[in-house]
Amino acid sequence: MPTGTQFGADAVQDAGACRYRTIGMLYLVMAIVAGLVGGLLAVGLQAGLLPHALVDAWAGGDTPGAMERIARRHGMMMVFFCALPALTGGFGNWFVPLLLRARALALPRVALAGWGLVAASFVAVLAGLSPALPAQVSLLALLGWCLGMLMQGICMVATVLNMGPMGQRLRDLPLFVWAQGLAGMMAVMVMPVMAGGLTRIWLAGGDVSAHIDALLHAFSGPEIALLLLPSIGIVSQVVETFCARPLQMPRLVLGALVVMSVGGSSVWVHDLLHGGLAHLAAPSAAVQLGLIVAPVLVVLVAWAQTVLLGHMRASVPMEWAIGFVALLLAGSVMSLRPGGMADVHAATLYAAVFALFAGFYYWIGKMVGHVAPVGASRLHFGLTVGGTVLSLMAFHGALGVLGAVLMGLSVLVFAGIVVRAGLRPGSTLPDNYWGPGARTAEWQAPSPAREKA
């Protein structure tokens, strides 16, 4: 099926705040802020460093209730407002047009409005962590998040289908573009249904907070797939570049991503609509195995074959990609254990963070005109690896506290890298500063990239 239309080629004229670079950067900045806030909350909670007087005043005197809400909702905050917006809205809006050689996003104002809703929802979710406010605040915030991510998904699907060169076939699109399009398609399928579930909670009344937690727990299946789809697209780009070899088994990998996207969302939507909130649970082990673990194993085999046939060279993005692969393998093993779903969810979130940083260090030169310092980047990587391993091994106890401290230090190192990248005057790198292994279209654009007139 060919892509590219007259609409995609000529009709969109984006300017000012609606440029795809601006929208992508807005999503990335919001994700960084959300990650810093969520990370510091987690470190403070786990290490007992949150100032009790301040928390007590903010919580209206119910400090234990506030701590409990932070512990229950921290993972949701990191997924909904850091990982997903960065992986889809950030890298997707920034680089899908570049890889398609497009002038703009198909619906730039829709994507910008989606960012506004997601950002406003993040502020409302933070406020809703206080027991002094009714649980309906969190519910409204999540409804806004669903609408914002739905708008981003619609924009991404429209961009993939309409903004490529005239006559380009879907099968010829880079895997990163496919992954972003499938993640957008999945969002279009699950976000309206999740919003319907939240609306049902609003109308039913009762213990709203408990019902929200139950729905978020049940959302873990599509949440894992939404995290993995863009992550696999990013890591595939990195593996191809630093092995100087095209991805092996590309049709099988694409089929695995389609199963993960369409299959995973269809099963979850069916279960929610058929059984309702009262009977909805997290995906069974068989569903998890067929719709997530099996496709992941296909992707891992394709990456392994690419590495074996290519010539892998060391680099900061490749190190983050290897960390992502290690966590995928750990998550696949955990999924086979009884009651291992919680561990799988945690491993997937950490894996998505590794993919996010792989993309950051891979494309930062294309975004700002200079690469991140290698020493600080590897310090960031080492601290994150140590914190991740300790946090997954022992969330509580001395090792868990040490893991939280290491993660906090890694956050501070990354914040320093981001500030340096933002304050340092832009320079001009070679168009393809990673060498001959980088073959996709963005490496034919200037560094930093500029929109076409």
N, C-alpha and C positions, 0 to 999 in steps of 0.2 A: 504493500500500500504506500503510495507516494505521500510525502508531507510537503508543506510549503504551499501557500496560497497567495493570491493577490493581496489579501488582507495582511498576511504576514510580511510580504515583501515591501509594500509601499504605504499602507494606510496608517500605521501607528507612528505618531510623532511624539516621543516622550521628551519632556523638558523639566528642568528644575528638580523638584522633589521626587518626580516620578521616574527618574533615570534608574535603570536596573542596578547600576553600581550603588547609587544612594540607598535604594530599598534594601539591597543585600547588606550593605554596611549597617543600616539601622537594625536589622535583625541580628547581626553579629554583635553589635554593641549592647543591645538588650540582653542577648544571651550571656555575654561576659559579665554584665552587671548582675543578672540573676544567678550566674554561677558563683560569683564572689559572695553574694549575700547568702545563697544556700549553703555554700561551702563553709563559710564562717559560722553560720548557725549550727551546722552539723558538728564542726570541730568544737565550738563552744558548748554544745549540749553533751557531746561524748566525753570531753575532757573536764566538764564542770566549770567552764570559764565564763559562762553567761552571767553578767552582773545582775544579781537577784533583785536589788532595789529597783533597777530600771525595768526588769521584766515584770516585777510586781505592780509597778505603776501602770505599765502598758496593758497588763492583763486584768486590771481592775481588782487587784487583790487575789486573784485565782492563779497563783504561780504554777501549782501542779497541773492545772488544766491547760495552761499555755504550753508547758513543757511537753505534755502528752500530745497536744495538737501538732507541735513542731516535729516531734518524733514520728507521728503518723503521716504527716503531709510533706516531710522533707523530700522524700523520693519523688513524689508527684511534682513538687516544685522544680526539681532538677530536670526531670524529663520534659514537662510541659513548657517550661519557660527558658531552659538553657539548651538542652541537647536537641530537641526537635526543632525549635525555631532556628538554631544555628545550622543544623544539617540540611534542612529544607529551605526555609526562607533566606538564610544567609548564603550558603554556598550555592544553593539552587538558583536564586535570583541573580547572583553575581556571575555564575559561570555557564549556566545553560544557554543564555543568549550568545556568549562567546563561542561555545562549542558548536552552536548552530549557525554561526556567522550572521546573527540577527541584529537588527538595529535596536530592538527593544523587547521587553516583555509583551505578551499579547494583551494583557489587561493590567497595566502598571498601576492605575488608580485603585483597582480592586486589591492588588497586593499591598499597596500602601495603607489602605483602610484596614486590611487584615492585620498588618503590623500594629496599627493604632489600637485595635481591639485587644490583641495579645498583650501589648504593653500595659494598657489600662487594667486588664485582668490580673496581671502580675501584682500591681499595686493593691488591687482589691483582695487578692489571695493573702498577701502579707498582712493586710488589716484583719482579714477573717481568721487569722491564727489566734487572735485575742479572744478569750472566752467572754470578754465584756461586750462583744458584738454578736448579734444573732447569726446562726448558721446559714441563714438565707444570703448573707453577704458572700460567703464562699460559693454558694450555689449559683448566684448571679455571675460571679467571676468566672466560674467554669463554663457557664452558658456563653459568656463573651468569648472565652478562649475557643470553644467549639466553633463559633461563627467565624472568628479570625482565622483559624487553621483551615476551615472550609474554604474561605475566600482565597487563601494562599494556594490550596490544592487546585481550585478551579483555574486560577491564573497559570499554574505550572502545567496542567494538562493542556490548556489552550495554547500555551507557548510551544510545548513539544510538538503538538499536532499541526500548528499553523505557521510557525516562525522560521522553519528551516528553509534552505534553498529550494527553489522550485524543482520538483521532480525527484528530490531525495527520498529514498525508500526508508521505511521504519527500520528494516533489518540492518541498514547501514549506519544507524545512529550509534554514537559511543555508548558504552554500557552505563557511564555516569548519567547521561541524559535519560536513558531508559529507566534507571533506578529512581531518578527524580520524578519522572512521569508516573511510574507505578506507585510511588509513595503518594503523589498527588491524587491519583485515582482511588487509592485506599482511603485517603482522608475524605474524599467526596462520598465514599460509601459509608464510613463509620461515624463521621462527625454529626450528621443529622440524627442518626439513631441514638448516639450518646446524648445529644441535646434533648431528644425526646424522653430518654430515661431521666434526665435531670428535671425536665418539666413535670414528669409523673411524680417524682419525689416532692416537688413543690406543691402539687395539687393534693397529694396524699396526706401531707402533714406528718405528725408523729415525730420520731427522733430523726430529724433531717440530717444531722451530722453522721449518725451511724449508717443511714442509707447512702449518703455520699461515699463514705469509706467502702461500703459493699460494692457500689458501682465501680469505683476506682480499682478495687481488687479484681473485679470481673473484667475490667478493661486491659488487664495485663497481657492477654494474648495479642490483640491487635497493636498494643503499645510496643511489644517486643518487635513485631514485624515492622512497624513504622520507624523504629530506631535502626533496625538492621538494613532496610532497603537502601537509604542514602549512604549509610556507612559502607556497605559493600561496594557501592558505586565509587566512592572516594578511594577506598583501599585498592580497588581494581586499577584505577588510574596510577596509583603510586607503584603497585607491583609491576605493571607494564613498563613504567618509566625507568625504574631502577634495576630491572632485569633485562632491559633493552630487547624485549620480546613481546609480540602481541599476545593478548590473553588467549590461552588455549581453551578449547571446548566452549566457545562463546555462545553457541545456540543452547547448549545444555544449561549454562549459567543463566541465560535469559529466561529459559523455561522455569528454572528454579525460582527466580525472582517473581515470575508471574504467579506461580503456585503460592508463594508466600503472601503476595499482595491480594490477589482476587480470592484465592481459597481461604486464607485466614480471615479476611473481612467478611466473606459470605457466611462462614460457619458462625462467627460471633453475632452477626446481625440476625441470622435465623434463630439462634438460641435466645437472644434478647426479646425478639418479637414473639417467639412461640411460647416461651416459658414465663416471660416477665421478670421483674426484679426479684421476686420472692424465690424463684427457682434458678436464678442465674449464678453460676459459679465460674471460677477460673477454668481455662481449657483443661480437658482431661489429658492424661499422659499420651494416649494414642493420638489425639488431635495434635498435641504439641509435637510428637515425633513425626507425624506425616506432613504437617504444614510449616514447620519451622526447622526442626533438627535435620530432616532429610535434605531439604534445599540447601541448608548451610553446609552440610557435608559435601554436596555436589560442588559448591563454590570453593571449598577448601581443596578439593582434589584438583580443580582447574588451576588454582593458584600454585599448588605444589608442582604441577606439570610445567607451568610457566617458569617457575624458579629453576627447575631441573634443566630445562632446555635453554634457559637464558644465562646471563652472567650477572648475578646479583652484586651490586656494589653498595657499600655502607653509606648511609645518609640519615639525617635526623627524621625526615618523613618515613623512611623505610623502617626505622626502629619503632616508631609509633605503630606502623602497620603490623609489624611482627607482634607487638603487644596485643593488638586487636585480635590477631589470629590465635594467640595463646589463650585469651579469654573466651573466644568462641569455642575452642576445644574444651576448656574447662566447663563452660556452660552446657555443652552437649553431653559431657559425662554426668554432670549434676542432674540433667533432665531424666536420666535413667534410674535415679535413686528414688525410692518412695518418699514423698513429701519434699522433693527437691525443687519445686517450682519457685519458691521464694529465693533460693540460691541462684536459679537461672535468671530471674529478674534482676537481681543485684549484679551478676556477672555481665548481663547484657547492657545494663546502664554504664558500667565501667568500660565495657568494650566500645560503646558508642562514644564515650569521652575520648578514648584513644583514637578512634577514627576521626573525631572532630579535630584533635590536635595534629593528626597526620595531614588533614586537609589544610589546616592553618599554616603549618610550616612548609607545605608543598606549594601553596599559592600566595603566601604573604608577599613575595617579591612582585608577583603580578598585580597585587592590589595596591601596594604602597611604593614600589620602586626599589626596595632593598630587602635582603633576606635577614632573618633573625640571627643574632650571634650564636655560633655553634656551641660555645662553652655554656652559656646560660640555657640554651635549648636542651642540652644533654643533662644539665643539672635538673631542669624541670622534669625531664623524662625519668631520671633516676629516682627523684623524690616521689613522683606519681606511681612508679612501679612498686616502690617499697610500701607506700601508703595503701595501694590497692591490695597487695598480697596480704598485709597484716589485717586490713579491714575485712577481707573476705574470710580469712582464717578465724578471726576472733573479733566479732564486733564489740563485745563487752570485755572488760578486764584490762590488764596492763597492756597487752599487745594491741587491743583495740584502741586504747588511748594513744599509744605510740603511733599507730597507723593514722589516727586523726591528726596528730601533730604533723606528721610527714605530709599529709594531704594539705594541711594549712600552709606549710612552708612552700609546697609546690604552687599553691594559689598565689602566694606573694611573689614568687619568682616569675610566674606567668604575667602577673599584673605589671611587674617591672619591664618585662619584654614588650608588652602591649604599649605601655607609656613611652618607652624608648622609640618604638616604631611610629607612634603617633606624633612625637615631638621632633624626631629627626627629620631634617629637610629631605624631601624626595629626591632620589637620584634616578639615573637611567641604567637599568640592567640590560643585558642582551635579551632579545625577544624570547629565546629559548635558553634560559640559564641553567637548565638541568641536562642539556646535552641531547644526543640523537635518540635516546629512548623515549623522549616526550614527543609524541606524534600527533596529538589531538590539536584542534584548531586554535585553542587559546594560546598555544606556543608560537603561533604565527603573528600574534598581536603584540604591540609594544608593551614594555614593562616599565611603569605601570600602564595597565590597559586603559584605553579611552573609548567612549562610545562613538559609533559612526555618526557622521553628520547626516 
